[in-house]
């Protein structure tokens, strides 16, 4: 990852450049995608476990 000069979004005297804001938005989007992927993977694990539990319950009743 490219290192950019640090900046403070609350500092109204020294506003970040467009490039810095673009880099920040891209970094935030990348992290959001990572978190979303992790959440999807965890959801699928839980769903598969639930489906397996229901399938085994139905098979024992048949």
One Martini backbone bead per residue (centre of mass of N, CA, C, O) as a GRO file, in nm:
protein
   62
    1UNK     BB    1   0.099   0.034   0.019
    2UNK     BB    2   0.061   0.362   0.006
    3UNK     BB    3   0.216   0.628   0.150
    4UNK     BB    4   0.070   0.894   0.327
    5UNK     BB    5   0.011   1.175   0.442
    6UNK     BB    6  -0.088   1.294   0.721
    7UNK     BB    7  -0.422   1.370   0.848
    8UNK     BB    8  -0.682   1.597   0.963
    9UNK     BB    9  -1.025   1.615   0.936
   10UNK     BB   10  -1.053   1.853   1.173
   11UNK     BB   11  -0.861   2.042   1.005
   12UNK     BB   12  -0.943   2.354   0.864
   13UNK     BB   13  -0.652   2.472   0.788
   14UNK     BB   14  -0.569   2.163   0.674
   15UNK     BB   15  -0.653   2.029   0.400
   16UNK     BB   16  -0.699   1.772   0.219
   17UNK     BB   17  -0.637   1.622  -0.051
   18UNK     BB   18  -0.775   1.455  -0.305
   19UNK     BB   19  -0.578   1.218  -0.285
   20UNK     BB   20  -0.621   1.162   0.016
   21UNK     BB   21  -0.926   1.112  -0.002
   22UNK     BB   22  -0.914   0.883  -0.205
   23UNK     BB   23  -0.742   0.696  -0.028
   24UNK     BB   24  -0.937   0.682   0.206
   25UNK     BB   25  -1.184   0.570   0.053
   26UNK     BB   26  -1.041   0.313  -0.043
   27UNK     BB   27  -0.970   0.202   0.236
   28UNK     BB   28  -1.259   0.184   0.338
   29UNK     BB   29  -1.368   0.000   0.114
   30UNK     BB   30  -1.177  -0.236   0.165
   31UNK     BB   31  -1.265  -0.292   0.456
   32UNK     BB   32  -1.565  -0.336   0.393
   33UNK     BB   33  -1.521  -0.582   0.210
   34UNK     BB   34  -1.386  -0.761   0.421
   35UNK     BB   35  -1.620  -0.761   0.626
   36UNK     BB   36  -1.835  -0.871   0.433
   37UNK     BB   37  -1.696  -1.139   0.369
   38UNK     BB   38  -1.684  -1.244   0.657
   39UNK     BB   39  -1.990  -1.236   0.708
   40UNK     BB   40  -2.068  -1.432   0.481
   41UNK     BB   41  -1.903  -1.673   0.581
   42UNK     BB   42  -2.042  -1.697   0.859
   43UNK     BB   43  -2.327  -1.735   0.754
   44UNK     BB   44  -2.275  -1.996   0.592
   45UNK     BB   45  -2.190  -2.167   0.830
   46UNK     BB   46  -2.457  -2.142   0.985
   47UNK     BB   47  -2.645  -2.246   0.761
   48UNK     BB   48  -2.518  -2.525   0.726
   49UNK     BB   49  -2.568  -2.615   1.016
   50UNK     BB   50  -2.875  -2.591   1.009
   51UNK     BB   51  -2.927  -2.778   0.770
   52UNK     BB   52  -2.797  -3.027   0.895
   53UNK     BB   53  -2.982  -3.042   1.142
   54UNK     BB   54  -3.247  -3.073   0.986
   55UNK     BB   55  -3.174  -3.319   0.817
   56UNK     BB   56  -3.120  -3.512   1.055
   57UNK     BB   57  -3.402  -3.485   1.176
   58UNK     BB   58  -3.561  -3.589   0.928
   59UNK     BB   59  -3.417  -3.869   0.908
   60UNK     BB   60  -3.510  -3.976   1.195
   61UNK     BB   61  -3.829  -3.957   1.114
   62UNK     BB   62  -3.835  -4.156   0.849
   0.00000   0.00000   0.00000
